[in-house]
Amino acid sequence: MQEMRVCPYSINNMNDQQVVRFRRLPRISTYIVAWCIGEMQKVSKGIISIYSTSNIQNAQYALELASRTVAFYEEYFGINYQLDKLDICVIPDFTNYAMENWGLICIKETYCLFNEETAFAGQKPDLADTITHELSHQWFGNLISPVWWDDLWLNEGFATWIAIFAAEQLQISERNEILSPQLIRGTDENNLDVILYHNAHLIDWAPWKEFYTVFGYNRGLYADSLRSSKPIRTPIFSGSEAGDAFNPVTYQKSAAIIRMIQQYYGPEPFRERLSTYLKKFAFSNATSKDFFGVFNNDSLNVVQMTDYWLSNPGFPVIKVESDGTLSQYRMTNREVQKEDSNWPLSLNILVLPKKIQLLKCLEMNMLIRKFSHQKLRYIKRMCYFLQDAAISMKN
């Protein structure tokens, strides 16, 4: 197997060896070229196939998830998957867990083959996160690759963020389908059981809750709380240094920042800018500057806000006083640092005057901001902690 389909002919040479020819690849980065050779079984749905040397019957969940995820990405990005097939090859013992080769994803057995009766705790969310993550790379990373490794966050940060976002959206879609009478009309009891399995149980956990508690978000925060922590965008001078960029800060912190941008900018305007970026730089390379170029004409200070987060280590604790005063300081793993830090951020606060809920978004640039509401509750969506030092939460 290779990224493209086999040509409809092959050539046998004099030594009874077979030369297999594949269709020509589009423009592609050299680090995502792969071949897989072996005797395998497969299951398929549309252009998606999963190959494994054994237990192929356990690939049905991953196949259904992959099919729905690709359909979601195509609709969300407004760009179809660009190759004529998408293979997922199961590797029994794969040290890298998974690799997003364009059209030929390689993945460790644990993260693709799933049996409800023998699965270990947490396997299903781990598998789903890996599948949605690697599939997103078919756009972020493969369709567009960073110019250099110092912009790796454009690959891994976006893949980490949208993998969870996609799972959340698939879950919402599944619930709507289950409630739709058109789904079950005309089916017998056995078929209904199958339909409900594929829909009700595709995503049966809270994706963002898993991210903040299980999928490494806290690992990212811990790594970023070290005094030795480096920024997301750190100069990399040679290919041998590229491995240093594959760390929790690049993955989890970047994902949290991207979600902060999405919440600040608005889901639909943010989606439109992502689509513009992907279409503009398809089959080529891009930098952070290129990405933020699609935001430059907007009145919101998204570029300025995000640049600080990408270029500086650490994250702040936001302190809210009972009189509404806001301040921030850097959190570290050893002691509070009262240094003059300046994280621009979007602070989402749920205001509850007279039990009426209202979501407000505040911009904060280390200037002390005051507002009249006294009862505050933090919505955990961003890349910082909230300290409600002296706020009464009674009643």
Wavefront OBJ file of the C-alpha trace (Angstrom):
o trace
v 0.000 0.000 0.000
v 1.008 3.559 -0.659
v -0.763 6.924 -0.396
v -2.354 6.589 -3.851
v -4.194 3.711 -5.508
v -2.351 1.066 -7.502
v -2.346 1.676 -11.252
v -4.545 -0.775 -13.192
v -1.474 -2.603 -14.505
v 1.841 -3.920 -13.216
v 5.044 -5.138 -14.833
v 6.775 -8.453 -14.136
v 10.525 -8.503 -14.614
v 12.813 -11.380 -15.549
v 13.273 -12.559 -11.948
v 9.572 -13.178 -11.337
v 9.412 -10.089 -9.183
v 6.472 -7.767 -9.525
v 6.803 -4.023 -9.964
v 3.732 -2.254 -8.584
v 2.995 1.200 -9.910
v 0.951 3.762 -8.016
v -0.833 6.814 -9.291
v 1.091 10.049 -9.026
v 0.872 11.879 -5.725
v -0.100 15.548 -5.589
v 2.351 18.005 -4.089
v 3.276 16.570 -0.710
v 5.749 17.095 2.129
v 8.470 14.459 2.271
v 7.840 13.546 5.921
v 4.377 12.094 5.168
v 5.340 9.567 2.474
v 4.839 5.910 3.456
v 4.473 2.336 2.234
v 2.973 -0.641 4.057
v 3.739 -4.189 2.928
v 2.225 -7.397 4.296
v -0.663 -9.850 4.236
v -3.680 -8.040 5.637
v -7.438 -8.170 5.906
v -9.551 -5.075 5.374
v -12.927 -3.482 5.989
v -14.132 -0.542 3.909
v -16.756 2.157 3.786
v -16.683 4.451 0.774
v -13.113 5.541 0.093
v -11.991 4.648 3.641
v -10.419 1.256 4.381
v -8.833 -0.176 7.511
v -6.185 -2.885 7.104
v -4.975 -5.240 9.820
v -3.091 -8.525 10.005
v -5.674 -9.870 12.483
v -8.906 -9.107 14.363
v -10.246 -6.994 11.516
v -13.768 -7.490 12.909
v -12.786 -5.111 15.715
v -12.208 -2.252 13.252
v -15.907 -1.492 12.720
v -16.091 1.230 15.362
v -13.006 3.031 14.018
v -14.340 2.707 10.455
v -17.695 4.247 11.342
v -15.994 7.010 13.320
v -13.540 7.733 10.493
v -16.325 7.916 7.916
v -18.352 10.384 9.950
v -15.293 12.423 10.919
v -14.127 12.897 7.326
v -17.651 13.970 6.349
v -17.671 16.481 9.212
v -14.261 17.926 8.284
v -15.264 18.278 4.632
v -18.365 20.224 5.607
v -16.689 22.288 8.331
v -13.642 23.293 6.270
v -15.572 23.624 3.016
v -12.845 21.543 1.343
v -13.200 17.920 0.294
v -10.610 15.313 1.190
v -8.159 15.624 -1.693
v -6.997 12.061 -2.472
v -8.924 9.225 -4.100
v -8.683 6.897 -1.086
v -7.890 6.960 2.622
v -6.321 3.857 4.142
v -5.661 3.243 7.822
v -3.057 0.562 8.441
v -3.007 -1.063 11.887
v 0.516 -1.671 13.206
v 0.599 -4.158 16.144
v 3.602 -2.548 17.852
v 4.041 1.069 16.778
v 6.171 3.265 19.036
v 4.796 6.505 17.576
v 1.158 5.558 18.324
v 0.042 7.021 14.981
v 1.348 8.835 11.906
v -0.806 10.925 9.595
v 0.749 9.991 6.221
v -1.502 11.467 3.554
v -3.853 8.735 2.379
v -2.101 6.042 4.439
v -2.433 6.628 8.170
v -0.402 4.220 10.299
v -1.774 3.592 13.760
v -1.059 1.393 16.743
v -3.477 -1.503 17.221
v -4.768 -0.198 20.557
v -5.958 3.031 18.923
v -7.899 1.411 16.079
v -9.227 -2.023 17.039
v -11.998 -1.915 19.626
v -14.041 -4.651 21.269
v -16.650 -3.493 23.760
v -16.304 -6.646 25.855
v -12.512 -6.687 26.184
v -11.662 -2.965 26.031
v -9.663 -1.459 28.874
v -10.830 1.612 30.761
v -10.537 4.745 28.664
v -9.682 2.929 25.426
v -12.698 4.186 23.504
v -12.090 7.930 24.106
v -8.358 7.420 23.455
v -9.100 5.627 20.192
v -11.601 8.261 19.074
v -9.238 11.111 19.932
v -6.434 9.463 17.953
v -8.610 8.779 14.893
v -10.097 12.289 14.770
v -6.649 13.812 15.420
v -4.908 11.926 12.600
v -7.753 12.534 10.158
v -7.603 16.275 10.817
v -3.974 16.217 9.690
v -5.214 15.384 6.194
v -6.015 19.103 6.116
v -3.834 20.697 8.826
v -0.399 19.278 8.100
v -0.871 17.466 4.794
v -2.899 19.833 2.631
v -0.870 22.644 4.214
v 2.459 22.010 5.943
v 4.409 24.496 8.069
v 7.391 26.118 6.402
v 9.553 25.053 9.359
v 9.282 23.176 12.640
v 8.983 26.326 14.761
v 5.406 26.558 13.483
v 4.543 22.993 14.447
v 1.589 24.318 16.450
v -0.177 24.897 13.118
v -0.171 21.111 12.769
v -0.454 19.695 16.253
v -2.293 22.468 18.071
v -5.057 22.545 15.480
v -5.241 18.752 15.272
v -5.559 18.516 19.062
v -8.236 21.200 19.199
v -10.388 20.121 16.278
v -10.233 16.432 17.201
v -12.132 17.276 20.382
v -14.360 19.820 18.653
v -15.254 17.223 15.997
v -16.111 14.625 18.653
v -18.384 17.156 20.341
v -20.131 18.007 17.063
v -20.532 14.340 16.133
v -22.106 13.720 19.519
v -24.612 16.531 18.953
v -25.398 15.187 15.487
v -25.904 11.674 16.827
v -28.361 12.855 19.466
v -30.385 14.694 16.827
v -30.461 11.596 14.633
v -31.667 9.399 17.475
v -34.502 11.828 18.202
v -35.474 11.986 14.521
v -38.475 9.774 13.619
v -37.158 9.479 10.052
v -34.205 7.490 11.347
v -36.209 4.570 12.696
v -39.186 4.560 10.298
v -39.458 1.349 8.309
v -36.801 -0.590 10.234
v -37.275 -3.810 12.125
v -36.101 -4.385 15.681
v -32.733 -5.848 14.718
v -31.892 -3.040 12.306
v -32.974 -0.489 14.876
v -30.554 -1.977 17.403
v -27.690 -1.587 14.917
v -28.608 1.991 14.083
v -28.817 2.990 17.730
v -25.458 1.373 18.442
v -23.712 3.300 15.706
v -25.287 6.569 16.755
v -25.899 6.547 20.493
v -22.542 5.013 21.322
v -20.190 6.583 18.808
v -19.274 9.367 21.262
v -20.662 8.464 24.700
v -18.497 10.732 26.860
v -18.020 14.495 27.253
v -15.157 15.358 24.832
v -14.083 18.684 26.354
v -14.347 17.328 29.885
v -12.068 14.470 28.840
v -9.605 16.979 27.382
v -9.417 19.075 30.531
v -9.206 16.105 32.901
v -7.697 13.183 30.969
v -6.264 13.988 27.532
v -3.185 15.813 28.713
v -4.436 19.375 29.273
v -3.098 19.250 32.822
v 0.124 17.762 31.447
v 0.402 20.804 29.222
v -0.259 23.165 32.112
v 2.295 21.421 34.297
v 4.967 21.579 31.589
v 4.166 25.249 31.064
v 4.340 26.005 34.792
v 8.034 25.103 34.931
v 10.443 28.015 35.104
v 12.334 26.297 32.283
v 9.242 26.228 30.069
v 9.699 27.430 26.497
v 7.215 29.298 24.294
v 5.084 27.466 21.754
v 7.044 29.145 18.961
v 10.697 28.479 19.775
v 13.538 28.882 17.240
v 14.618 25.546 15.766
v 17.883 25.701 13.879
v 18.156 22.188 12.454
v 16.041 19.151 11.722
v 17.730 17.296 14.578
v 16.175 19.787 17.015
v 12.649 19.299 15.656
v 11.850 16.530 18.125
v 11.994 19.025 20.986
v 8.914 20.759 19.578
v 6.749 17.663 20.049
v 5.764 18.362 23.648
v 2.629 18.993 25.746
v 2.961 22.765 25.356
v 2.832 22.525 21.553
v -0.134 20.152 21.650
v -2.309 20.965 24.648
v -1.506 24.620 25.299
v -1.889 25.437 21.605
v -5.260 23.678 21.540
v -6.456 25.675 24.560
v -5.329 28.929 22.914
v -7.092 28.032 19.671
v -10.277 27.386 21.608
v -9.851 30.748 23.303
v -9.609 32.404 19.873
v -12.695 30.542 18.671
v -14.717 31.606 21.718
v -13.514 35.202 21.465
v -13.987 35.496 17.720
v -17.203 33.520 17.412
v -17.638 29.957 16.073
v -18.865 30.806 12.579
v -16.509 33.734 11.798
v -13.638 31.598 13.081
v -14.684 28.688 10.855
v -14.827 31.008 7.846
v -11.256 32.197 8.487
v -10.009 28.607 8.801
v -11.621 27.758 5.485
v -10.052 30.814 3.855
v -6.623 29.841 5.178
v -6.890 26.244 3.951
v -8.051 27.266 0.490
v -5.428 29.981 0.113
v -2.433 27.806 1.027
v -3.611 24.383 -0.179
v -0.813 22.168 -1.541
v 1.831 24.521 -0.158
v 3.531 25.710 3.024
v 2.517 28.391 5.491
v 3.738 30.226 8.578
v 2.011 31.679 11.616
v 2.104 35.026 9.832
v 0.286 33.502 6.867
v -2.351 32.022 9.132
v -3.017 35.256 10.991
v -3.066 37.091 7.686
v -6.670 35.954 7.264
v -7.537 37.804 10.500
v -5.630 41.027 9.810
v -8.557 42.927 8.331
v -10.759 42.370 11.350
v -11.367 44.848 14.137
v -10.817 42.276 16.897
v -7.252 42.101 18.232
v -6.953 38.359 17.649
v -3.492 38.560 16.087
v -2.036 40.729 18.852
v -3.630 38.630 21.582
v -2.447 35.303 20.180
v 1.072 36.420 19.305
v 1.873 37.025 22.964
v 0.661 33.572 23.961
v 2.703 31.909 21.216
v 5.885 33.862 21.915
v 6.020 33.699 25.723
v 6.139 30.801 28.183
v 3.794 30.350 31.101
v 0.168 31.124 31.817
v -1.595 33.442 34.263
v -3.790 33.088 37.293
v -6.687 35.543 37.038
v -7.638 37.021 40.402
v -11.156 38.390 40.859
v -11.852 40.537 43.916
v -15.265 41.003 45.484
v -15.481 44.540 44.086
v -14.993 43.258 40.539
v -11.292 44.120 40.272
v -9.346 41.794 37.970
v -5.608 41.165 38.075
v -3.244 38.449 36.901
v 0.118 36.904 37.716
v 2.130 34.005 36.388
v 1.578 30.546 37.853
v 4.630 28.328 38.369
v 5.028 24.907 39.945
v 7.119 26.211 42.854
v 6.000 29.650 43.850
v 3.846 32.538 42.753
v 5.730 34.894 40.470
v 4.732 38.521 40.810
v 6.640 39.475 37.681
v 5.235 42.046 35.304
v 3.494 39.654 32.921
v 0.990 40.827 30.368
v -1.241 38.121 28.946
v -3.942 39.593 26.751
v -6.922 37.293 27.009
v -10.611 36.809 26.568
v -12.236 36.155 29.936
v -15.614 34.443 29.878
v -17.656 35.000 33.012
v -21.135 33.792 33.835
v -22.965 36.627 35.567
v -25.892 35.692 37.779
v -27.832 38.794 38.845
v -31.213 37.711 40.192
v -30.646 34.211 38.781
v -30.544 35.475 35.192
v -27.633 33.943 33.300
v -25.620 36.144 30.973
v -22.330 35.354 29.277
v -19.906 38.255 29.007
v -16.555 38.387 27.290
v -13.971 40.773 28.711
v -10.685 41.772 27.130
v -7.871 42.124 29.614
v -4.416 43.657 29.068
v -3.083 43.823 32.621
v -5.160 46.939 33.165
v -7.389 46.556 36.186
v -10.926 46.235 34.901
v -14.007 46.730 37.058
v -17.620 45.857 36.452
v -20.678 46.084 38.666
v -21.704 42.432 38.946
v -20.752 40.846 42.245
v -21.452 37.153 41.694
v -19.075 35.545 39.234
v -18.551 32.012 38.057
v -15.762 30.934 35.768
v -16.361 28.825 32.669
v -13.280 26.688 32.088
v -12.595 27.041 28.398
v -9.268 28.770 28.252
v -5.623 28.494 29.161
v -5.551 30.049 32.622
v -6.798 29.569 36.182
v -9.302 31.771 37.987
v -8.800 32.717 41.629
v -12.004 34.039 43.199
v -10.162 35.344 46.240
v -12.860 37.076 48.238
v -16.149 36.453 46.470
v -19.117 35.272 48.482
v -20.883 32.449 46.657
v -23.751 32.197 49.171
v -27.343 32.093 47.952
l 1 2 3 4 5 6 7 8 9 10 11 12 13 14 15 16 17 18 19 20 21 22 23 24 25 26 27 28 29 30 31 32 33 34 35 36 37 38 39 40 41 42 43 44 45 46 47 48 49 50 51 52 53 54 55 56 57 58 59 60 61 62 63 64 65 66 67 68 69 70 71 72 73 74 75 76 77 78 79 80 81 82 83 84 85 86 87 88 89 90 91 92 93 94 95 96 97 98 99 100 101 102 103 104 105 106 107 108 109 110 111 112 113 114 115 116 117 118 119 120 121 122 123 124 125 126 127 128 129 130 131 132 133 134 135 136 137 138 139 140 141 142 143 144 145 146 147 148 149 150 151 152 153 154 155 156 157 158 159 160 161 162 163 164 165 166 167 168 169 170 171 172 173 174 175 176 177 178 179 180 181 182 183 184 185 186 187 188 189 190 191 192 193 194 195 196 197 198 199 200 201 202 203 204 205 206 207 208 209 210 211 212 213 214 215 216 217 218 219 220 221 222 223 224 225 226 227 228 229 230 231 232 233 234 235 236 237 238 239 240 241 242 243 244 245 246 247 248 249 250 251 252 253 254 255 256 257 258 259 260 261 262 263 264 265 266 267 268 269 270 271 272 273 274 275 276 277 278 279 280 281 282 283 284 285 286 287 288 289 290 291 292 293 294 295 296 297 298 299 300 301 302 303 304 305 306 307 308 309 310 311 312 313 314 315 316 317 318 319 320 321 322 323 324 325 326 327 328 329 330 331 332 333 334 335 336 337 338 339 340 341 342 343 344 345 346 347 348 349 350 351 352 353 354 355 356 357 358 359 360 361 362 363 364 365 366 367 368 369 370 371 372 373 374 375 376 377 378 379 380 381 382 383 384 385 386 387 388 389 390 391 392 393 394 395
